[in-house]
Amino acid sequence: MFELVFENLKKIQIDRVFAYELIEGNRAWISQSKDTGIYRYFTMYPDSRSFGFSIFDLIEIIDGVNGFQYAVDKLAQVLNLNDLKDEWVEAQKK
């Protein structure tokens, strides 16, 4: 799904290191957990600790919005899942 939200990730292969565009000098990669199947986006400065992000984290960072619900809504929009909205969640937003 990363490549659906972030056009520049379409050419990225799983577990292949590439230049991290948000912080100069950092490296990044996308991995899939063998246990859960969940994908995470990792970044690190060479010889440093790595940090993992979910697709929701990246949406918040790239769009400059601090809100998990915003990221959920944006992903639903990109994946055309707007018909699956939870009535209670929508009522709480209003």
Biopython code that builds the backbone (N, CA, C, O; Angstrom):
import numpy as np
from Bio.PDB.StructureBuilder import StructureBuilder

atoms = [
    (1, "MET", "N", (0.806, -1.202, 0.000)),
    (1, "MET", "CA", (0.000, 0.000, 0.000)),
    (1, "MET", "C", (0.849, 1.265, 0.000)),
    (1, "MET", "O", (0.375, 2.322, -0.418)),
    (2, "PHE", "N", (2.089, 1.177, 0.460)),
    (2, "PHE", "CA", (2.922, 2.374, 0.500)),
    (2, "PHE", "C", (2.975, 3.047, -0.868)),
    (2, "PHE", "O", (2.881, 4.270, -0.973)),
    (3, "GLU", "N", (3.127, 2.234, -1.915)),
    (3, "GLU", "CA", (3.271, 2.817, -3.249)),
    (3, "GLU", "C", (1.968, 3.406, -3.771)),
    (3, "GLU", "O", (1.994, 4.232, -4.683)),
    (4, "LEU", "N", (0.834, 3.005, -3.217)),
    (4, "LEU", "CA", (-0.437, 3.607, -3.616)),
    (4, "LEU", "C", (-0.584, 5.015, -3.052)),
    (4, "LEU", "O", (-1.160, 5.892, -3.695)),
    (5, "VAL", "N", (-0.068, 5.222, -1.868)),
    (5, "VAL", "CA", (-0.159, 6.526, -1.211)),
    (5, "VAL", "C", (1.004, 7.423, -1.628)),
    (5, "VAL", "O", (0.828, 8.621, -1.851)),
    (6, "PHE", "N", (2.178, 6.837, -1.728)),
    (6, "PHE", "CA", (3.383, 7.597, -2.039)),
    (6, "PHE", "C", (3.919, 7.155, -3.395)),
    (6, "PHE", "O", (4.600, 6.136, -3.512)),
    (7, "GLU", "N", (3.600, 7.930, -4.397)),
    (7, "GLU", "CA", (3.935, 7.621, -5.787)),
    (7, "GLU", "C", (5.407, 7.277, -5.984)),
    (7, "GLU", "O", (5.738, 6.403, -6.786)),
    (8, "ASN", "N", (6.294, 7.957, -5.256)),
    (8, "ASN", "CA", (7.734, 7.750, -5.434)),
    (8, "ASN", "C", (8.211, 6.382, -4.928)),
    (8, "ASN", "O", (9.357, 6.011, -5.184)),
    (9, "LEU", "N", (7.377, 5.633, -4.228)),
    (9, "LEU", "CA", (7.789, 4.321, -3.720)),
    (9, "LEU", "C", (7.415, 3.170, -4.658)),
    (9, "LEU", "O", (7.671, 2.009, -4.337)),
    (10, "LYS", "N", (6.818, 3.473, -5.801)),
    (10, "LYS", "CA", (6.404, 2.411, -6.729)),
    (10, "LYS", "C", (7.561, 1.544, -7.193)),
    (10, "LYS", "O", (7.390, 0.344, -7.412)),
    (11, "LYS", "N", (8.728, 2.136, -7.344)),
    (11, "LYS", "CA", (9.873, 1.385, -7.866)),
    (11, "LYS", "C", (10.666, 0.657, -6.781)),
    (11, "LYS", "O", (11.623, -0.053, -7.088)),
    (12, "ILE", "N", (10.281, 0.826, -5.525)),
    (12, "ILE", "CA", (11.029, 0.255, -4.397)),
    (12, "ILE", "C", (10.689, -1.217, -4.208)),
    (12, "ILE", "O", (9.517, -1.595, -4.217)),
    (13, "GLN", "N", (11.703, -2.037, -4.038)),
    (13, "GLN", "CA", (11.515, -3.457, -3.755)),
    (13, "GLN", "C", (11.624, -3.687, -2.248)),
    (13, "GLN", "O", (12.353, -2.978, -1.555)),
    (14, "ILE", "N", (10.905, -4.669, -1.757)),
    (14, "ILE", "CA", (10.919, -5.015, -0.336)),
    (14, "ILE", "C", (12.344, -5.375, 0.083)),
    (14, "ILE", "O", (13.053, -6.097, -0.617)),
    (15, "ASP", "N", (12.743, -4.850, 1.246)),
    (15, "ASP", "CA", (14.053, -5.102, 1.856)),
    (15, "ASP", "C", (15.239, -4.600, 1.036)),
    (15, "ASP", "O", (16.367, -5.046, 1.249)),
    (16, "ARG", "N", (14.999, -3.682, 0.105)),
    (16, "ARG", "CA", (16.082, -3.033, -0.644)),
    (16, "ARG", "C", (16.296, -1.641, -0.068)),
    (16, "ARG", "O", (15.346, -0.867, 0.043)),
    (17, "VAL", "N", (17.513, -1.318, 0.294)),
    (17, "VAL", "CA", (17.837, -0.016, 0.885)),
    (17, "VAL", "C", (17.847, 1.055, -0.209)),
    (17, "VAL", "O", (18.346, 0.832, -1.312)),
    (18, "PHE", "N", (17.285, 2.223, 0.121)),
    (18, "PHE", "CA", (17.261, 3.354, -0.797)),
    (18, "PHE", "C", (17.441, 4.642, 0.001)),
    (18, "PHE", "O", (17.360, 4.631, 1.229)),
    (19, "ALA", "N", (17.682, 5.740, -0.689)),
    (19, "ALA", "CA", (17.887, 7.029, -0.021)),
    (19, "ALA", "C", (16.569, 7.517, 0.568)),
    (19, "ALA", "O", (15.539, 7.513, -0.105)),
    (20, "TYR", "N", (16.610, 7.937, 1.825)),
    (20, "TYR", "CA", (15.447, 8.468, 2.530)),
    (20, "TYR", "C", (15.310, 9.927, 2.151)),
    (20, "TYR", "O", (16.224, 10.715, 2.393)),
    (21, "GLU", "N", (14.179, 10.305, 1.556)),
    (21, "GLU", "CA", (14.018, 11.638, 0.992)),
    (21, "GLU", "C", (13.758, 12.733, 2.027)),
    (21, "GLU", "O", (13.932, 13.911, 1.716)),
    (22, "LEU", "N", (13.354, 12.386, 3.226)),
    (22, "LEU", "CA", (12.996, 13.404, 4.206)),
    (22, "LEU", "C", (14.187, 13.930, 5.005)),
    (22, "LEU", "O", (14.171, 15.072, 5.467)),
    (23, "ILE", "N", (15.220, 13.098, 5.168)),
    (23, "ILE", "CA", (16.411, 13.511, 5.919)),
    (23, "ILE", "C", (17.635, 13.134, 5.101)),
    (23, "ILE", "O", (17.885, 11.955, 4.850)),
    (24, "GLU", "N", (18.392, 14.133, 4.689)),
    (24, "GLU", "CA", (19.567, 13.900, 3.865)),
    (24, "GLU", "C", (20.569, 12.995, 4.589)),
    (24, "GLU", "O", (20.866, 13.192, 5.767)),
    (25, "GLY", "N", (21.077, 12.011, 3.869)),
    (25, "GLY", "CA", (22.068, 11.098, 4.429)),
    (25, "GLY", "C", (21.462, 9.843, 5.038)),
    (25, "GLY", "O", (22.171, 8.858, 5.243)),
    (26, "ASN", "N", (20.172, 9.855, 5.328)),
    (26, "ASN", "CA", (19.519, 8.671, 5.879)),
    (26, "ASN", "C", (19.251, 7.648, 4.780)),
    (26, "ASN", "O", (19.149, 7.984, 3.600)),
    (27, "ARG", "N", (19.143, 6.430, 5.191)),
    (27, "ARG", "CA", (18.771, 5.326, 4.305)),
    (27, "ARG", "C", (17.435, 4.778, 4.775)),
    (27, "ARG", "O", (17.071, 4.937, 5.940)),
    (28, "ALA", "N", (16.704, 4.135, 3.876)),
    (28, "ALA", "CA", (15.387, 3.600, 4.218)),
    (28, "ALA", "C", (15.160, 2.272, 3.510)),
    (28, "ALA", "O", (15.863, 1.932, 2.559)),
    (29, "TRP", "N", (14.177, 1.536, 3.983)),
    (29, "TRP", "CA", (13.758, 0.288, 3.354)),
    (29, "TRP", "C", (12.365, -0.052, 3.868)),
    (29, "TRP", "O", (11.941, 0.421, 4.923)),
    (30, "ILE", "N", (11.670, -0.872, 3.111)),
    (30, "ILE", "CA", (10.350, -1.358, 3.502)),
    (30, "ILE", "C", (10.484, -2.853, 3.721)),
    (30, "ILE", "O", (11.015, -3.570, 2.873)),
    (31, "SER", "N", (9.995, -3.325, 4.874)),
    (31, "SER", "CA", (10.057, -4.749, 5.200)),
    (31, "SER", "C", (8.670, -5.267, 5.561)),
    (31, "SER", "O", (7.786, -4.517, 5.976)),
    (32, "GLN", "N", (8.515, -6.563, 5.389)),
    (32, "GLN", "CA", (7.276, -7.226, 5.767)),
    (32, "GLN", "C", (7.580, -8.233, 6.858)),
    (32, "GLN", "O", (8.487, -9.054, 6.717)),
    (33, "SER", "N", (6.822, -8.173, 7.951)),
    (33, "SER", "CA", (7.000, -9.112, 9.048)),
    (33, "SER", "C", (6.600, -10.510, 8.598)),
    (33, "SER", "O", (5.526, -10.707, 8.030)),
    (34, "LYS", "N", (7.470, -11.474, 8.857)),
    (34, "LYS", "CA", (7.154, -12.865, 8.519)),
    (34, "LYS", "C", (6.054, -13.422, 9.418)),
    (34, "LYS", "O", (5.311, -14.317, 9.016)),
    (35, "ASP", "N", (5.954, -12.889, 10.635)),
    (35, "ASP", "CA", (4.951, -13.371, 11.586)),
    (35, "ASP", "C", (3.555, -12.820, 11.318)),
    (35, "ASP", "O", (2.574, -13.564, 11.326)),
    (36, "THR", "N", (3.469, -11.505, 11.079)),
    (36, "THR", "CA", (2.153, -10.864, 10.953)),
    (36, "THR", "C", (1.789, -10.466, 9.534)),
    (36, "THR", "O", (0.614, -10.254, 9.235)),
    (37, "GLY", "N", (2.782, -10.360, 8.650)),
    (37, "GLY", "CA", (2.531, -9.924, 7.285)),
    (37, "GLY", "C", (2.432, -8.408, 7.152)),
    (37, "GLY", "O", (2.200, -7.894, 6.058)),
    (38, "ILE", "N", (2.608, -7.692, 8.262)),
    (38, "ILE", "CA", (2.486, -6.234, 8.264)),
    (38, "ILE", "C", (3.750, -5.610, 7.685)),
    (38, "ILE", "O", (4.868, -6.021, 7.994)),
    (39, "TYR", "N", (3.541, -4.610, 6.842)),
    (39, "TYR", "CA", (4.650, -3.871, 6.250)),
    (39, "TYR", "C", (4.989, -2.673, 7.122)),
    (39, "TYR", "O", (4.104, -2.050, 7.708)),
    (40, "ARG", "N", (6.290, -2.351, 7.205)),
    (40, "ARG", "CA", (6.754, -1.163, 7.935)),
    (40, "ARG", "C", (7.839, -0.498, 7.100)),
    (40, "ARG", "O", (8.580, -1.153, 6.366)),
    (41, "TYR", "N", (7.908, 0.792, 7.232)),
    (41, "TYR", "CA", (8.901, 1.608, 6.550)),
    (41, "TYR", "C", (9.966, 1.953, 7.582)),
    (41, "TYR", "O", (9.649, 2.519, 8.629)),
    (42, "PHE", "N", (11.216, 1.624, 7.304)),
    (42, "PHE", "CA", (12.309, 1.866, 8.243)),
    (42, "PHE", "C", (13.266, 2.907, 7.676)),
    (42, "PHE", "O", (13.444, 3.014, 6.463)),
    (43, "THR", "N", (13.868, 3.660, 8.565)),
    (43, "THR", "CA", (14.897, 4.619, 8.176)),
    (43, "THR", "C", (15.971, 4.667, 9.255)),
    (43, "THR", "O", (15.714, 4.410, 10.432)),
    (44, "MET", "N", (17.174, 5.002, 8.821)),
    (44, "MET", "CA", (18.270, 5.151, 9.772)),
    (44, "MET", "C", (19.399, 5.936, 9.120)),
    (44, "MET", "O", (19.572, 5.903, 7.901)),
    (45, "TYR", "N", (20.155, 6.632, 9.937)),
    (45, "TYR", "CA", (21.391, 7.251, 9.502)),
    (45, "TYR", "C", (22.450, 6.159, 9.567)),
    (45, "TYR", "O", (22.420, 5.350, 10.495)),
    (46, "PRO", "N", (23.382, 6.101, 8.622)),
    (46, "PRO", "CA", (24.393, 5.040, 8.670)),
    (46, "PRO", "C", (25.024, 4.900, 10.057)),
    (46, "PRO", "O", (25.349, 5.899, 10.698)),
    (47, "ASP", "N", (25.195, 3.664, 10.514)),
    (47, "ASP", "CA", (25.784, 3.332, 11.816)),
    (47, "ASP", "C", (24.967, 3.883, 12.981)),
    (47, "ASP", "O", (25.530, 4.284, 14.001)),
    (48, "SER", "N", (23.676, 3.905, 12.838)),
    (48, "SER", "CA", (22.797, 4.439, 13.872)),
    (48, "SER", "C", (21.622, 3.487, 14.082)),
    (48, "SER", "O", (21.492, 2.469, 13.402)),
    (49, "ARG", "N", (20.790, 3.839, 15.023)),
    (49, "ARG", "CA", (19.585, 3.063, 15.337)),
    (49, "ARG", "C", (18.524, 3.284, 14.251)),
    (49, "ARG", "O", (18.403, 4.392, 13.729)),
    (50, "SER", "N", (17.762, 2.256, 13.910)),
    (50, "SER", "CA", (16.708, 2.407, 12.905)),
    (50, "SER", "C", (15.380, 2.763, 13.565)),
    (50, "SER", "O", (15.152, 2.461, 14.737)),
    (51, "PHE", "N", (14.516, 3.403, 12.801)),
    (51, "PHE", "CA", (13.177, 3.767, 13.249)),
    (51, "PHE", "C", (12.175, 3.206, 12.257)),
    (51, "PHE", "O", (12.367, 3.307, 11.045)),
    (52, "GLY", "N", (11.104, 2.614, 12.773)),
    (52, "GLY", "CA", (10.078, 2.037, 11.914)),
    (52, "GLY", "C", (8.809, 2.860, 11.943)),
    (52, "GLY", "O", (8.413, 3.377, 12.988)),
    (53, "PHE", "N", (8.175, 2.977, 10.791)),
    (53, "PHE", "CA", (6.943, 3.723, 10.652)),
    (53, "PHE", "C", (5.888, 2.873, 9.971)),
    (53, "PHE", "O", (6.188, 2.106, 9.057)),
    (54, "SER", "N", (4.661, 3.012, 10.419)),
    (54, "SER", "CA", (3.547, 2.396, 9.708)),
    (54, "SER", "C", (3.131, 3.344, 8.584)),
    (54, "SER", "O", (3.603, 4.479, 8.521)),
    (55, "ILE", "N", (2.269, 2.891, 7.720)),
    (55, "ILE", "CA", (1.787, 3.757, 6.649)),
    (55, "ILE", "C", (1.042, 4.957, 7.230)),
    (55, "ILE", "O", (1.064, 6.042, 6.649)),
    (56, "PHE", "N", (0.387, 4.768, 8.365)),
    (56, "PHE", "CA", (-0.336, 5.870, 9.015)),
    (56, "PHE", "C", (0.645, 6.928, 9.516)),
    (56, "PHE", "O", (0.393, 8.125, 9.382)),
    (57, "ASP", "N", (1.768, 6.483, 10.096)),
    (57, "ASP", "CA", (2.796, 7.419, 10.556)),
    (57, "ASP", "C", (3.308, 8.272, 9.392)),
    (57, "ASP", "O", (3.436, 9.490, 9.511)),
    (58, "LEU", "N", (3.598, 7.614, 8.271)),
    (58, "LEU", "CA", (4.145, 8.344, 7.125)),
    (58, "LEU", "C", (3.144, 9.347, 6.554)),
    (58, "LEU", "O", (3.530, 10.448, 6.159)),
    (59, "ILE", "N", (1.884, 8.984, 6.508)),
    (59, "ILE", "CA", (0.868, 9.926, 6.025)),
    (59, "ILE", "C", (0.854, 11.160, 6.914)),
    (59, "ILE", "O", (0.812, 12.284, 6.414)),
    (60, "GLU", "N", (0.889, 10.960, 8.227)),
    (60, "GLU", "CA", (0.903, 12.096, 9.152)),
    (60, "GLU", "C", (2.156, 12.958, 8.954)),
    (60, "GLU", "O", (2.063, 14.185, 8.942)),
    (61, "ILE", "N", (3.312, 12.332, 8.801)),
    (61, "ILE", "CA", (4.569, 13.066, 8.650)),
    (61, "ILE", "C", (4.586, 13.844, 7.336)),
    (61, "ILE", "O", (4.870, 15.042, 7.323)),
    (62, "ILE", "N", (4.286, 13.173, 6.247)),
    (62, "ILE", "CA", (4.350, 13.800, 4.921)),
    (62, "ILE", "C", (3.328, 14.923, 4.796)),
    (62, "ILE", "O", (3.638, 15.988, 4.263)),
    (63, "ASP", "N", (2.119, 14.692, 5.279)),
    (63, "ASP", "CA", (1.062, 15.707, 5.151)),
    (63, "ASP", "C", (1.134, 16.772, 6.244)),
    (63, "ASP", "O", (0.414, 17.769, 6.191)),
    (64, "GLY", "N", (2.002, 16.559, 7.233)),
    (64, "GLY", "CA", (2.164, 17.550, 8.290)),
    (64, "GLY", "C", (0.962, 17.659, 9.206)),
    (64, "GLY", "O", (0.669, 18.729, 9.740)),
    (65, "VAL", "N", (0.270, 16.552, 9.385)),
    (65, "VAL", "CA", (-0.933, 16.536, 10.226)),
    (65, "VAL", "C", (-0.718, 15.562, 11.368)),
    (65, "VAL", "O", (-0.305, 14.424, 11.146)),
    (66, "ASN", "N", (-0.995, 16.000, 12.587)),
    (66, "ASN", "CA", (-0.867, 15.123, 13.747)),
    (66, "ASN", "C", (-2.242, 14.563, 14.070)),
    (66, "ASN", "O", (-2.996, 15.162, 14.837)),
    (67, "GLY", "N", (-2.567, 13.427, 13.494)),
    (67, "GLY", "CA", (-3.860, 12.832, 13.764)),
    (67, "GLY", "C", (-4.011, 11.490, 13.083)),
    (67, "GLY", "O", (-4.005, 11.391, 11.856)),
    (68, "PHE", "N", (-4.144, 10.464, 13.896)),
    (68, "PHE", "CA", (-4.281, 9.114, 13.351)),
    (68, "PHE", "C", (-5.537, 9.001, 12.504)),
    (68, "PHE", "O", (-5.514, 8.363, 11.451)),
    (69, "GLN", "N", (-6.635, 9.612, 12.946)),
    (69, "GLN", "CA", (-7.884, 9.505, 12.193)),
    (69, "GLN", "C", (-7.751, 10.146, 10.815)),
    (69, "GLN", "O", (-8.321, 9.654, 9.841)),
    (70, "TYR", "N", (-6.999, 11.245, 10.733)),
    (70, "TYR", "CA", (-6.731, 11.866, 9.429)),
    (70, "TYR", "C", (-6.057, 10.846, 8.511)),
    (70, "TYR", "O", (-6.446, 10.694, 7.353)),
    (71, "ALA", "N", (-5.048, 10.151, 9.030)),
    (71, "ALA", "CA", (-4.311, 9.172, 8.234)),
    (71, "ALA", "C", (-5.212, 8.019, 7.810)),
    (71, "ALA", "O", (-5.121, 7.546, 6.677)),
    (72, "VAL", "N", (-6.070, 7.569, 8.701)),
    (72, "VAL", "CA", (-7.013, 6.497, 8.366)),
    (72, "VAL", "C", (-7.940, 6.953, 7.242)),
    (72, "VAL", "O", (-8.163, 6.219, 6.279)),
    (73, "ASP", "N", (-8.476, 8.161, 7.366)),
    (73, "ASP", "CA", (-9.384, 8.696, 6.351)),
    (73, "ASP", "C", (-8.690, 8.856, 5.004)),
    (73, "ASP", "O", (-9.268, 8.549, 3.962)),
    (74, "LYS", "N", (-7.448, 9.339, 5.026)),
    (74, "LYS", "CA", (-6.706, 9.527, 3.780)),
    (74, "LYS", "C", (-6.442, 8.179, 3.102)),
    (74, "LYS", "O", (-6.596, 8.054, 1.888)),
    (75, "LEU", "N", (-6.047, 7.178, 3.881)),
    (75, "LEU", "CA", (-5.801, 5.854, 3.314)),
    (75, "LEU", "C", (-7.091, 5.259, 2.754)),
    (75, "LEU", "O", (-7.079, 4.649, 1.684)),
    (76, "ALA", "N", (-8.196, 5.431, 3.463)),
    (76, "ALA", "CA", (-9.492, 4.943, 2.976)),
    (76, "ALA", "C", (-9.853, 5.620, 1.657)),
    (76, "ALA", "O", (-10.398, 4.985, 0.754)),
    (77, "GLN", "N", (-9.550, 6.898, 1.552)),
    (77, "GLN", "CA", (-9.834, 7.638, 0.327)),
    (77, "GLN", "C", (-8.985, 7.113, -0.834)),
    (77, "GLN", "O", (-9.501, 6.884, -1.927)),
    (78, "VAL", "N", (-7.684, 6.922, -0.596)),
    (78, "VAL", "CA", (-6.774, 6.432, -1.634)),
    (78, "VAL", "C", (-7.179, 5.037, -2.098)),
    (78, "VAL", "O", (-7.096, 4.728, -3.287)),
    (79, "LEU", "N", (-7.614, 4.198, -1.168)),
    (79, "LEU", "CA", (-7.984, 2.818, -1.491)),
    (79, "LEU", "C", (-9.453, 2.675, -1.877)),
    (79, "LEU", "O", (-9.943, 1.570, -2.111)),
    (80, "ASN", "N", (-10.149, 3.817, -1.941)),
    (80, "ASN", "CA", (-11.567, 3.846, -2.295)),
    (80, "ASN", "C", (-12.402, 2.966, -1.360)),
    (80, "ASN", "O", (-13.237, 2.176, -1.803)),
    (81, "LEU", "N", (-12.154, 3.123, -0.057)),
    (81, "LEU", "CA", (-12.880, 2.354, 0.957)),
    (81, "LEU", "C", (-13.847, 3.228, 1.753)),
    (81, "LEU", "O", (-14.217, 2.875, 2.873)),
    (82, "ASN", "N", (-14.255, 4.343, 1.197)),
    (82, "ASN", "CA", (-15.096, 5.279, 1.930)),
    (82, "ASN", "C", (-16.452, 4.704, 2.318)),
    (82, "ASN", "O", (-17.071, 5.180, 3.269)),
    (83, "ASP", "N", (-16.923, 3.691, 1.599)),
    (83, "ASP", "CA", (-18.207, 3.077, 1.938)),
    (83, "ASP", "C", (-18.132, 2.221, 3.195)),
    (83, "ASP", "O", (-19.166, 1.785, 3.701)),
    (84, "LEU", "N", (-16.935, 1.973, 3.708)),
    (84, "LEU", "CA", (-16.758, 1.130, 4.888)),
    (84, "LEU", "C", (-16.687, 1.932, 6.184)),
    (84, "LEU", "O", (-16.279, 1.402, 7.217)),
    (85, "LYS", "N", (-17.076, 3.188, 6.140)),
    (85, "LYS", "CA", (-16.980, 4.040, 7.323)),
    (85, "LYS", "C", (-17.860, 3.518, 8.454)),
    (85, "LYS", "O", (-18.974, 3.045, 8.228)),
    (86, "ASP", "N", (-17.348, 3.612, 9.648)),
    (86, "ASP", "CA", (-18.062, 3.199, 10.848)),
    (86, "ASP", "C", (-19.011, 4.320, 11.268)),
    (86, "ASP", "O", (-18.586, 5.465, 11.419)),
    (87, "GLU", "N", (-20.292, 3.999, 11.457)),
    (87, "GLU", "CA", (-21.296, 5.014, 11.803)),
    (87, "GLU", "C", (-20.960, 5.715, 13.114)),
    (87, "GLU", "O", (-21.138, 6.929, 13.221)),
    (88, "TRP", "N", (-20.477, 4.978, 14.112)),
    (88, "TRP", "CA", (-20.157, 5.589, 15.402)),
    (88, "TRP", "C", (-19.002, 6.580, 15.249)),
    (88, "TRP", "O", (-19.044, 7.673, 15.813)),
    (89, "VAL", "N", (-17.970, 6.202, 14.485)),
    (89, "VAL", "CA", (-16.826, 7.085, 14.280)),
    (89, "VAL", "C", (-17.281, 8.357, 13.567)),
    (89, "VAL", "O", (-16.869, 9.456, 13.939)),
    (90, "GLU", "N", (-18.111, 8.217, 12.565)),
    (90, "GLU", "CA", (-18.597, 9.390, 11.846)),
    (90, "GLU", "C", (-19.414, 10.297, 12.750)),
    (90, "GLU", "O", (-19.301, 11.520, 12.669)),
    (91, "ALA", "N", (-20.229, 9.713, 13.606)),
    (91, "ALA", "CA", (-21.033, 10.511, 14.561)),
    (91, "ALA", "C", (-20.118, 11.259, 15.524)),
    (91, "ALA", "O", (-20.397, 12.406, 15.871)),
    (92, "GLN", "N", (-19.023, 10.622, 15.965)),
    (92, "GLN", "CA", (-18.103, 11.268, 16.896)),
    (92, "GLN", "C", (-17.369, 12.444, 16.234)),
    (92, "GLN", "O", (-17.089, 13.448, 16.888)),
    (93, "LYS", "N", (-17.064, 12.317, 14.955)),
    (93, "LYS", "CA", (-16.411, 13.395, 14.231)),
    (93, "LYS", "C", (-17.309, 14.615, 14.156)),
    (93, "LYS", "O", (-16.854, 15.748, 14.310)),
    (94, "LYS", "N", (-18.603, 14.369, 13.915)),
    (94, "LYS", "CA", (-19.576, 15.483, 13.809)),
    (94, "LYS", "C", (-19.802, 16.101, 15.161)),
    (94, "LYS", "O", (-20.581, 17.046, 15.285)),
]
sb = StructureBuilder()
sb.init_structure("model")
sb.init_model(0)
sb.init_chain("A")
sb.init_seg("    ")
for serial, (resi, resn, name, xyz) in enumerate(atoms, 1):
    if name == "N":
        sb.init_residue(resn, " ", resi, " ")
    sb.init_atom(name, np.array(xyz, "f"), 0.0, 1.0, " ", f" {name:<3s}", serial, name[0])
structure = sb.get_structure()
